[in-house]
Amino acid sequence: SENQGWCAGITFGDAKKGKWEFKYDYRDLELLAAPGIFTDSDFADGGSGVKGHRLKGKYNFANNLQGGIAYVNSLRTPDGSFTQDQQFNTLFLDILVKF
């Protein structure tokens, strides 16, 4: 028990020049599903025993310039009993330049 993890999501659009791309995913990573060093550090401050939502948007301004925004709403617990007291709300803003 407490050794399963999964993630399901959907993507709309494709961030080509002048276009938007939106992504949504929900993930549930139980306490013993993976070593903490292999988990996403942006999601619930890293580690296992987490679950929650991620929304991402990206706009391509030019062939080599993109802007992005992501919102993560997640719950984390060290003992497997999820509570609202351990909720994380994180907002990320990105600028990507390719050269």
Phi and psi in degrees as a GROMACS rama.xvg file:
@    title "Ramachandran Plot"
@    xaxis  label "Phi"
@    yaxis  label "Psi"
@TYPE xy
59.5915  28.1621  GLU-2
-123.05  27.6736  ASN-3
-120.905  150.347  GLN-4
-148.132  147.552  GLY-5
-155.678  159.261  TRP-6
-144.477  133.939  CYS-7
-133.344  138.424  ALA-8
-155.348  177.615  GLY-9
-145.028  147.699  ILE-10
-124.649  136.555  THR-11
-119.799  130.945  PHE-12
83.4825  -179.811  GLY-13
-147.37  123.642  ASP-14
-76.1238  73.1115  ALA-15
-97.9709  174.098  LYS-16
-51.3068  121.401  LYS-17
78.1697  14.9351  GLY-18
-127.365  159.361  LYS-19
-102.22  155.687  TRP-20
-136.509  131.905  GLU-21
-123.184  139.456  PHE-22
-132.497  146.291  LYS-23
-136.232  139.766  TYR-24
-147.479  152.817  ASP-25
-122.151  135.775  TYR-26
-134.415  150.809  ARG-27
-140.883  109.919  ASP-28
-118.815  105.919  LEU-29
-69.5888  166.359  GLU-30
-55.4897  -40.9298  LEU-31
-105.531  17.8168  LEU-32
-75.9786  -31.6862  ALA-33
-156.938  150.487  ALA-34
-64.1619  140.067  PRO-35
-57.4791  -28.0803  GLY-36
-68.0816  -19.7072  ILE-37
-98.6303  4.2519  PHE-38
-93.2574  168.136  THR-39
-77.454  114.607  ASP-40
-71.5521  -17.2492  SER-41
-80.4831  -13.7988  ASP-42
-101.418  112.402  PHE-43
55.1368  34.1015  ALA-44
65.7143  23.8194  ASP-45
83.7317  172.267  GLY-46
89.0558  -177.172  GLY-47
-109.316  -179.404  SER-48
75.1482  40.5775  GLY-49
-129.349  154.885  VAL-50
-156.06  154.108  LYS-51
159.467  -169.396  GLY-52
-114.018  151.035  HIS-53
-137.579  128.443  ARG-54
-116.074  132.021  LEU-55
-133.688  143.24  LYS-56
-134.836  145.518  GLY-57
-143.299  138.068  LYS-58
-126.791  135.651  TYR-59
-99.9566  107.54  ASN-60
-77.1913  -35.9577  PHE-61
-152.806  178.034  ALA-62
-58.8112  -27.0754  ASN-63
-122.34  16.572  ASN-64
-138.554  120.239  LEU-65
-127.438  148.974  GLN-66
-119.608  144.593  GLY-67
-141.817  156.132  GLY-68
-140.005  141.357  ILE-69
-140.851  140.544  ALA-70
-124.449  128.949  TYR-71
-120.179  125.276  VAL-72
-118.826  112.337  ASN-73
-142.581  159.259  SER-74
-118.969  141.675  LEU-75
-135.947  143.006  ARG-76
-149.331  142.054  THR-77
-81.3411  -15.8435  PRO-78
-117.627  5.62214  ASP-79
90.6782  -5.99534  GLY-80
-103.473  101.966  SER-81
-72.1681  134.976  PHE-82
-134.724  158.33  THR-83
-69.1509  -20.4772  GLN-84
-64.6532  -19.9927  ASP-85
-109.03  36.8091  GLN-86
-86.8777  139.463  GLN-87
-116.768  132.535  PHE-88
-124.123  115.888  ASN-89
-129.27  136.714  THR-90
-119.027  130.501  LEU-91
-118.766  137.377  PHE-92
-121.354  130.941  LEU-93
-129.235  146.191  ASP-94
-125.748  124.151  ILE-95
-113.349  123.754  LEU-96
-119.353  124.788  VAL-97
-106.139  135.204  LYS-98
